[in-house]
Every structure is written in C-alpha cells, then in structure tokens.
C-alpha cells in the first residue's frame, strides 16, 4: 500500500488515532515528516527547529511530538505515524536499543527513518544517522577541565558527576566515561559522587545534596544541559562560587550567559549543533524520498565553549538567536 493510500485510510479513523498521541492530522497533498524527540530542553527544541525549517522550506508538512522520556509513548507515536502513512520519521530515539522494533516496523512499512543524536544500535534500520560522538563530547569537556585543574587547583580535584544513565544509559555512559578519562590526564582525580539528574530542578536538588554530603567537592561535571544548569545554580545557592567549578555538555543561551557571567562558576561546556543536525536530518529524509543516495552515518562537529574565550561564547549566542 502506498504512503498516500495509507494516509487516506488513516484519515477515516483519525479520532481513534489522535487519542493515542497529540499529533496533528497529516496533509494529503505534500510530503509529511514526523519529528520526534524525547525531552523538552533547548537542545531538543533546536533539533526540531532544524527539522521543521528545512522540511517546510521544501514544501513538506511537519508533525512534532516530544515523548518526555517515555518509551511506551514513543512506540505509540511511531505506530500512529505508521498508521497515518507519514513519508518520513526523523527521530532522536529515547533508546539506541529499545526504540528499534517500532522504527523497524516503520521502515518495513516504507517510511523513511532518519536517526539523530546517537542513533540506533542496529544500523540497518535508519536510512541515515546524524550524531556527535558522545564519548568525544565528554572528552572535549574533560580536556578543558583537566587544563583548568592543572592551572588552578594544583593538579588535584574532588569531582562529582551528574548524568542521565537511567534515561539513556548508552549516551550517558559514553559522555561521562569520556570526561573521566580526559580529566584524569596529568591530574589526580578523586570521584566522590556519581548521581543521575538531567533536568534543572532535580539537578539543583541533587547537586545541593552532594555539596552538603561532600563539602570537599570542588568540580562538578554534568552530562547534559539540564544537569549543567542545575549544578551551576546549586553552587550559587550554596554560596560556593569561586570554590566549586562546573563543567558540562550542551550549549544554550542560559549556559552561554553562565560562561559570560562574573560568578566564575561555569567554566566550560561542549556544545552540539542541534539546528544543523536537525536540518541535515530533514534534508536527508527529503533526498531519500526523492530516490537520492545519502551517507549512512554523518558526524556533526561539536564546539567547545569556555569562560576563557568570551568572543567564542558571544559568537555562539548570536548563532542561536
């Protein structure tokens, strides 16, 4: 059955389908691309911005959903999109392994599948994957932290980490592992606490508890934007600015402002390029739909932002306005 025929059939039962997920009805006369992310932070919002702007510029309709870290909701959304007969799904999967069966159903149904932000363990499912190596992200920030510790803390630091292993164990492990390996180069690193906290509010609480339980902590590493924001705020709330230094992953206006502020808390983050990644994903989907060949794997470069390079931080801020 063609995608257009499936969309026509799906329209007959649209009431039942809309009960499954908050997804707008697909248009009949233009390509339809579904954009799926797993949380609502700025990084994921920018991913969807890149997908939307590129797809709409090419005349496609874009359906967007954030599944809020819920695998069951992601599966439900994908199955709904299959029933509606969308032409492509561009997705930041919640799990490299567990998201695969539903996406394989989509691919088997003739739907183009583009994976973003880490992709899938099974490389046969996605038509193309766009990502930044998570270990490289952690290693980039780790190298910046290593230099800071050597220059400012006498080559020794007591470190706490905030990760997201219960949400995305593969990505979280790579980011944190890359950081720990790089920060230890030439330094003595004592890991005093390793916790999960990836949303800002929770990260403030967890980081505050760490600072209370381990007053000797002087470096906090967070593996994503929300954790970095929360760690930064916890240090400020505790009155430990200038004593505890934060390093993180991801780039946003709030983190850039933290690097430019006079608080001397946030020292460095490694930013991805989510708008570029989303745009490349949408472009690849359109090319595959047109019968063109695309690369199976594409690495999107990351960008180190540091307090020591305010001009670079300002340029980054201008790029995301």
C-alpha positions in Angstrom: 0.0 0.0 0.0 1.4 3.4 -0.9 2.0 6.1 1.7 -0.7 8.3 0.1 -3.2 5.4 0.3 -2.3 4.7 3.9 -2.8 8.4 4.7 -6.3 8.3 3.1 -7.2 5.2 5.0 -5.8 6.6 8.3 -8.0 9.7 7.9 -11.1 7.5 8.2 -10.1 6.6 11.8 -8.4 9.9 12.8 -10.4 10.2 16.0 -9.0 7.0 17.4 -5.5 7.9 16.3 -5.5 11.3 17.9 -6.5 9.7 21.2 -3.2 7.9 21.1 -0.9 10.9 20.8 -1.2 14.7 20.3 -0.2 14.7 16.7 -1.8 16.9 14.0 -3.5 15.4 11.0 -1.4 14.8 8.0 -1.9 16.7 4.8 -2.8 14.8 1.7 -1.0 16.9 -0.9 2.5 17.3 0.4 5.3 15.1 1.9 4.8 14.5 5.6 7.7 14.3 8.0 7.2 13.3 11.7 9.7 14.9 14.1 10.2 13.0 17.4 12.3 14.0 20.4 12.4 12.6 23.9 12.5 15.7 26.1 11.8 19.4 26.0 15.1 21.0 26.7 16.6 23.7 24.4 18.8 21.1 22.6 15.8 19.1 21.6 13.8 22.2 20.7 16.6 23.2 18.4 16.7 19.8 16.8 13.0 20.2 15.9 13.6 23.7 14.7 16.2 22.4 12.3 13.9 19.7 11.0 10.9 22.0 10.7 12.6 24.9 9.0 14.3 22.7 6.4 11.3 20.5 5.7 8.8 23.3 5.5 11.2 25.2 3.1 11.0 22.2 0.8 7.2 22.2 1.0 6.8 19.3 3.4 4.4 19.2 6.4 6.0 18.6 9.7 4.3 16.8 12.7 6.1 17.2 16.0 6.0 15.4 19.3 8.0 15.3 22.5 7.6 11.9 24.3 9.1 13.1 27.6 11.4 10.2 28.0 8.5 7.7 27.9 9.4 4.7 25.7 5.8 3.4 25.6 4.7 6.8 24.4 7.4 6.9 21.7 6.3 3.4 20.5 2.7 4.6 20.4 3.6 7.7 18.5 5.6 5.7 15.9 2.8 3.2 15.4 0.3 6.1 15.0 2.6 7.6 12.4 2.8 4.3 10.6 -1.0 4.0 10.5 -1.3 7.5 9.1 1.3 6.8 6.5 3.8 9.6 7.0 6.6 9.7 4.5 9.4 10.0 7.0 10.2 9.9 10.7 13.1 12.0 11.9 13.8 10.9 15.4 16.1 11.4 18.4 15.4 7.9 19.8 14.9 7.5 23.5 16.9 4.3 23.4 19.5 3.0 21.0 18.2 -0.5 21.6 14.6 -0.4 22.7 13.4 2.2 20.2 14.5 -0.1 17.3 11.5 -2.5 17.0 8.9 0.2 16.4 11.2 2.0 14.0 11.8 -1.2 12.1 8.1 -1.5 11.7 8.1 2.0 10.2 11.0 1.2 7.8 9.3 -2.1 6.8 6.1 0.0 6.0 8.1 2.0 3.5 8.6 5.0 5.8 12.0 6.8 5.6 13.7 6.7 9.0 16.4 9.2 10.0 18.0 8.9 13.4 19.5 11.9 15.2 21.6 12.3 18.4 23.2 8.9 18.8 21.0 6.8 16.6 20.3 3.1 16.9 22.5 0.1 17.8 21.0 -1.7 14.7 22.5 0.2 11.8 20.1 -1.5 9.3 17.0 0.4 10.4 17.7 4.1 9.8 18.3 5.3 6.3 20.7 7.8 7.7 22.1 8.7 11.1 23.4 12.1 12.3 25.1 12.4 15.6 28.0 13.8 17.6 30.0 11.0 19.3 29.0 11.1 22.9 32.4 10.0 24.2 34.0 12.8 22.2 31.6 15.3 23.8 32.7 14.1 27.3 36.3 14.1 26.3 36.2 17.6 25.0 34.8 19.0 28.3 37.2 16.7 30.2 40.2 18.1 28.5 39.1 21.6 29.3 38.6 20.6 32.9 42.0 18.9 33.0 43.7 22.1 31.9 41.7 24.1 34.5 42.6 21.8 37.3 46.2 21.7 36.4 46.4 25.5 36.2 44.1 26.5 39.1 43.8 23.6 41.5 47.3 22.3 41.7 46.6 19.2 39.6 44.2 17.6 42.0 40.4 17.8 42.2 37.5 16.2 44.1 34.8 15.6 41.4 31.1 14.9 41.4 29.2 13.9 38.3 25.6 14.4 37.2 24.4 12.1 34.4 21.3 10.6 32.9 22.1 6.9 32.9 18.6 5.8 34.0 17.2 7.7 30.9 19.8 6.9 28.2 22.4 4.6 29.7 24.5 4.3 26.5 24.8 8.0 25.8 25.2 8.9 29.4 27.9 6.3 29.9 29.9 7.5 26.9 29.7 11.1 27.9 30.7 10.5 31.5 33.3 8.0 30.6 34.9 10.3 28.0 35.0 13.1 30.6 36.6 10.9 33.4 39.3 9.6 31.1 40.2 13.0 29.7 40.1 14.9 33.0 42.5 12.4 34.6 45.2 13.2 32.1 48.1 14.6 34.1 45.9 15.1 37.2 44.9 13.3 40.4 41.1 13.0 40.3 39.0 11.8 43.2 35.4 10.9 42.2 33.4 11.5 45.3 29.9 11.1 44.0 28.1 9.9 40.8 24.4 10.7 40.6 21.7 11.0 38.0 20.0 14.4 37.4 19.3 15.7 34.0 16.5 18.2 34.4 17.4 21.6 36.0 15.1 21.4 39.1 16.2 17.9 40.0 19.8 18.7 39.3 19.7 21.7 41.7 18.4 19.4 44.5 20.9 16.5 43.8 23.9 18.9 43.4 22.9 20.7 46.6 22.8 17.3 48.4 26.2 16.4 47.0 27.8 19.6 48.2 26.3 19.0 51.7 27.4 15.4 51.9 30.8 16.0 50.3 32.0 19.5 51.2 35.4 18.8 49.6 33.9 18.6 46.1 35.4 21.4 44.0 34.5 20.3 40.5 31.1 19.2 39.2 30.6 17.7 35.8 27.2 17.4 34.2 26.5 15.3 31.1 23.7 17.5 29.6 22.2 20.9 29.6 19.7 20.5 32.4 22.2 18.9 34.7 24.7 21.7 34.0 22.1 24.4 34.7 21.1 22.8 37.9 24.7 22.3 39.1 25.5 25.9 38.3 22.5 27.1 40.3 23.3 24.8 43.2 26.8 26.2 43.6 25.4 29.7 43.6 22.7 28.9 46.1 25.3 27.3 48.4 27.5 30.4 48.3 30.3 28.4 46.8 31.1 30.5 43.7 34.8 30.6 43.2 35.3 27.4 45.2 33.3 24.9 43.2 33.6 24.9 39.4 31.2 23.4 36.9 31.8 21.8 33.5 29.1 20.5 31.3 27.7 19.3 28.0 25.4 21.1 25.5 25.0 24.7 24.5 22.2 27.1 25.2 21.6 30.8 25.9 21.5 30.1 29.6 24.7 28.2 29.6 26.4 30.8 27.4 25.3 33.5 29.9 26.7 31.4 32.7 30.1 31.4 30.9 30.0 35.2 30.4 28.8 36.0 34.0 31.1 37.3 36.7 30.3 34.4 39.0 33.2 32.2 37.9 31.1 29.0 38.4 30.6 27.6 34.9 34.0 27.1 33.2 33.4 25.2 30.0 30.8 23.3 28.0 30.9 21.3 24.8 28.0 22.4 22.6 26.5 20.3 19.9 24.9 21.8 16.8 21.2 20.7 17.1 19.8 23.1 14.5 22.4 21.9 12.0 21.8 18.3 13.0 18.0 18.6 12.6 18.4 20.4 9.3 20.7 17.7 7.9 18.3 15.0 9.1 15.3 16.6 7.3 17.4 17.2 4.2 18.4 13.5 4.2 14.8 12.4 4.5 13.8 14.6 1.6 16.6 13.2 -0.5 15.8 9.6 0.3 12.1 10.2 -0.6 13.3 11.6 -3.9 15.4 8.5 -4.6 18.8 10.1 -3.9 21.6 8.4 -2.1 22.7 9.6 1.3 25.5 8.7 3.7 24.5 6.1 6.3 26.5 7.8 9.1 27.4 11.5 9.5 29.2 13.0 12.4 28.1 16.6 13.3 31.0 18.5 14.8 30.8 19.8 18.4 32.1 23.2 19.7 34.0 23.8 23.0 32.9 27.0 24.7 34.9 28.3 27.6 35.0 31.2 30.1 38.5 31.9 28.8 37.1 32.6 25.3 34.2 35.1 25.7 34.3 36.1 22.0 33.7 32.4 21.0 30.8 32.3 23.5 29.3 35.5 22.1 29.5 34.1 18.6 27.7 31.0 19.7 25.0 33.1 21.3 24.5 35.0 18.1 24.2 31.8 16.2 21.3 30.5 18.3 19.2 33.7 18.5 
